[in-house]
Amino acid sequence: MPADKKRDFSCARLWDLLRAEADFVKEFACSPFHVGSICPSSRALASRLVSLAWDTAQSASPAVAANGLLIDLGAGPGPVTGALLRAGVAPERIVAVERSASFARTFTQRYRQVPLLVGDAADLRQMLATTYPATPVAAIISSLPFRAIPRKTASRILRELRETLIERGGVLVQYSYAWWLKDALCKEGFSPHESRLVFQNVPPARVESYVAELDHRPKLML
Ligand SMILES: C[S@@+](CC[C@H](N)C(=O)[O-])C[C@H]1O[C@@H](n2cnc3c(N)ncnc32)[C@H](O)[C@@H]1O
């Protein structure tokens, strides 16, 4: 690659990263409880989310893993979608879901080829029904900020995610700093599958994968 082009490329990439970071800080300042973090996921964290989603989906059902949708839930400016594209996933297999109109604009400018649904994770099935009436899901890769979401709302969202996976197949991958989340996921009918720690992120994060239990009965929290 000619040196000029190389410089152009890295300047464009640096500009893109700075803009995404500035957007993030602005969004966080406007609605800290919806954003839940002051900076986007690092490349290492986004790549780990994608590899864990792939490994868990493969062990749950290789056929669905090979063809199902990959849902980037709480996509923000799109670091997880970036990691999916770098891993070679076709853009039409990715569906980004984001509730903030401002993040949605940034996302669309960066990833024009990736479909984005603007709305609330609590309405996921309804959002998917219009555009993807019967397409299976390989994985929901969620960066929803559960530490900042009220517990009642969190339970509603988790129930919605489980129903989506029961209807369409697939697994859930989540990173979070909420200590109570694993218990809440088990209570809502998810079985933990695998857990990995990612140090190259601010702050270091735990990434976990879950499978939706088919015969779940509500458990009492003691
Ligand atoms: C911690 S940020 C993660 C953003 C990005 N995925 C990343 O890894 O950097 C959480 C994102 O979830 C979005 N979000 C929060 N609650 C949501 C909800 N109920 N439905 C859809 N998106 C939501 C926020 O707007 C924000 O973009």
The ligand as a MOL file (V3000), in Angstrom:
LIG
                    3D

  0  0  0     0  0            999 V3000
M  V30 BEGIN CTAB
M  V30 COUNTS 27 29 0 0 0
M  V30 BEGIN ATOM
M  V30 1 C -22.4410 -0.1360 27.5920 0
M  V30 2 S -23.1160 0.4950 26.0770 0 CHG=1
M  V30 3 C -22.4240 -0.6730 24.9270 0
M  V30 4 C -22.3050 -0.1380 23.5360 0
M  V30 5 C -21.4940 -1.0040 22.5740 0
M  V30 6 N -22.1800 -2.2450 22.2620 0
M  V30 7 C -20.1390 -1.3380 23.1500 0
M  V30 8 O -19.8570 -2.5170 23.3500 0
M  V30 9 O -19.3800 -0.3990 23.3810 0 CHG=-1
M  V30 10 C -24.8180 0.0060 26.2000 0
M  V30 11 C -25.6540 0.2860 24.9710 0
M  V30 12 O -26.9520 -0.2870 25.1480 0
M  V30 13 C -27.9410 0.6480 24.7120 0
M  V30 14 N -29.1720 0.3300 25.4540 0
M  V30 15 C -29.4250 0.5030 26.7800 0
M  V30 16 N -30.6460 0.0410 27.1060 0
M  V30 17 C -31.1880 -0.4520 25.9600 0
M  V30 18 C -32.4310 -1.0870 25.6630 0
M  V30 19 N -33.3500 -1.2960 26.6130 0
M  V30 20 N -32.6590 -1.4790 24.3840 0
M  V30 21 C -31.7150 -1.2750 23.4070 0
M  V30 22 N -30.5210 -0.6740 23.6310 0
M  V30 23 C -30.2490 -0.2710 24.8970 0
M  V30 24 C -27.3470 2.0080 25.0650 0
M  V30 25 O -27.9630 3.0570 24.3490 0
M  V30 26 C -25.8690 1.7650 24.6980 0
M  V30 27 O -25.6490 2.0090 23.3430 0
M  V30 END ATOM
M  V30 BEGIN BOND
M  V30 1 1 1 2
M  V30 2 1 2 3
M  V30 3 1 2 10
M  V30 4 1 3 4
M  V30 5 1 4 5
M  V30 6 1 5 6
M  V30 7 1 5 7
M  V30 8 2 7 8
M  V30 9 1 7 9
M  V30 10 1 10 11
M  V30 11 1 11 12
M  V30 12 1 11 26
M  V30 13 1 12 13
M  V30 14 1 13 14
M  V30 15 1 13 24
M  V30 16 1 14 15
M  V30 17 1 14 23
M  V30 18 2 15 16
M  V30 19 1 16 17
M  V30 20 1 17 18
M  V30 21 2 17 23
M  V30 22 1 18 19
M  V30 23 2 18 20
M  V30 24 1 20 21
M  V30 25 2 21 22
M  V30 26 1 22 23
M  V30 27 1 24 25
M  V30 28 1 24 26
M  V30 29 1 26 27
M  V30 END BOND
M  V30 END CTAB
M  END
